[in-house]
Amino acid sequence: MKVETTRFGTIEVNDDKLLEFPWGIPGFESIKRYVLLEYKDGPFQWLQAVDEPSLAFVVCPPEAIGVQYKIPREKLEPLETTNPNEVIILNLISFDREKEIIRFHLRSPLLFNVETRKAYQWTMDKDEVKNCIILPQGMEWQEAK
């Protein structure tokens, strides 16, 4: 399938590479289909909307900064699995060029079932943040300002 994008031009994507967000991503609920594209360097990838050429997010695996998640079993249900080994986690990344800051959005990871290609964004409450995010030694939690 051909996918039009504003960043990469027209790209060819196999149907088996499509990711489906049945509820969309918060703020973009009407956009359901995405594809992951490799970034030129480092651990980053692009999550490109298939049906909206201008919509793409930079994402990165939490392991790139030493973060781990404990995923409660009930958070796997929307992905139609009980096997955490079928799930990959990516975090949305934002860049503040003025302050030269990269923000990893740890509170709202994207969960993907590698078998079904279904995905959703898990937005954690305060208790989940304390119980489900494991920061590397020496890293402190900072709320976004």
C-alpha positions in Angstrom: 0.0 0.0 0.0 1.2 3.5 -0.7 1.2 6.0 2.1 1.5 9.7 1.6 3.5 11.6 4.2 4.7 15.2 4.5 8.0 14.2 6.0 9.0 11.2 3.8 7.0 11.6 0.6 5.2 8.6 -0.7 6.3 5.4 1.0 5.4 1.8 0.3 4.1 -0.2 3.4 3.2 -3.8 3.6 -0.3 -4.4 5.1 1.3 -6.7 7.7 3.3 -3.7 9.1 0.2 -1.6 9.8 -0.6 -0.9 13.5 -4.2 -0.4 14.6 -5.1 1.9 17.5 -8.8 1.0 17.9 -9.5 4.1 20.1 -6.9 6.3 18.4 -4.3 8.2 20.4 -5.7 10.8 22.8 -6.1 14.0 20.9 -6.1 12.1 17.6 -8.9 9.6 18.3 -10.2 9.6 14.7 -6.8 8.4 13.3 -6.6 4.6 13.8 -3.8 3.3 11.5 -0.1 3.9 11.8 3.2 2.4 10.7 6.6 2.5 12.5 9.4 3.9 10.4 13.1 3.6 11.3 14.9 6.9 12.2 18.3 7.4 10.6 20.3 7.1 13.9 19.8 6.0 17.5 16.9 4.3 19.1 14.3 6.6 17.7 11.5 5.7 15.3 8.7 7.6 13.6 5.1 6.5 14.3 3.5 7.7 11.0 -0.3 8.0 10.6 -1.4 6.2 7.5 -4.5 8.3 6.8 -3.1 11.7 7.8 0.1 12.7 5.9 1.2 15.4 8.3 0.8 13.4 11.6 3.9 11.6 12.8 5.3 11.1 16.3 8.9 10.4 17.4 8.9 7.3 19.6 11.6 5.4 21.5 11.8 2.2 23.6 12.0 3.0 27.3 15.1 0.7 27.6 17.0 3.4 25.7 17.1 5.5 28.9 17.1 2.6 31.3 13.4 2.7 32.2 11.4 -0.5 32.7 7.6 -1.0 33.1 5.7 -3.6 35.1 2.5 -4.0 33.1 -0.5 -5.1 35.1 -2.3 -8.1 33.5 -5.5 -6.0 32.9 -3.6 -3.6 30.8 -2.9 -6.4 28.3 -6.6 -7.2 27.8 -7.2 -4.4 25.2 -4.3 -5.9 23.2 -6.0 -9.3 23.2 -3.2 -11.1 24.9 -2.2 -12.3 28.4 1.4 -12.8 27.3 3.6 -9.8 28.2 6.3 -11.2 25.8 4.0 -10.3 22.9 3.9 -6.7 23.9 6.4 -4.0 23.1 6.4 -0.6 24.7 7.4 2.7 23.1 7.3 6.2 24.6 6.3 9.4 22.8 9.2 11.9 22.6 9.0 15.6 22.4 11.8 18.1 21.7 12.1 21.6 23.1 14.6 23.1 20.8 14.7 26.4 22.6 15.7 24.8 25.9 17.5 21.9 24.2 15.5 19.4 26.2 14.2 15.9 25.1 11.1 14.7 27.0 10.3 11.1 27.3 6.5 10.8 28.0 6.9 8.0 30.6 3.4 8.3 32.1 1.6 7.4 28.8 3.5 4.6 27.1 2.3 3.1 23.8 1.6 -0.6 24.1 1.8 -2.8 21.0 0.8 -6.4 20.5 3.4 -7.8 18.0 1.1 -10.6 17.0 -2.2 -8.8 16.4 -0.7 -5.4 15.5 -3.2 -3.8 17.9 -2.0 -0.9 20.0 -3.2 1.7 22.5 -1.8 4.5 24.7 -1.9 3.6 28.5 -2.2 6.8 30.5 -1.3 6.1 34.1 -2.8 7.5 37.2 -0.5 8.5 40.2 -0.6 5.0 41.8 0.2 3.3 38.6 3.2 5.7 38.1 4.6 4.7 41.5 4.0 1.0 41.0 4.6 0.4 37.3 7.6 2.6 36.3 11.0 1.4 37.3 13.6 4.2 36.9 17.3 3.4 36.7 19.4 4.1 39.7 20.2 7.8 40.0 17.3 9.0 37.8 14.7 11.0 39.6 11.1 11.6 38.6 10.3 15.1 37.3 6.9 16.3 36.4 6.7 18.2 33.0 6.5 21.9 33.4 
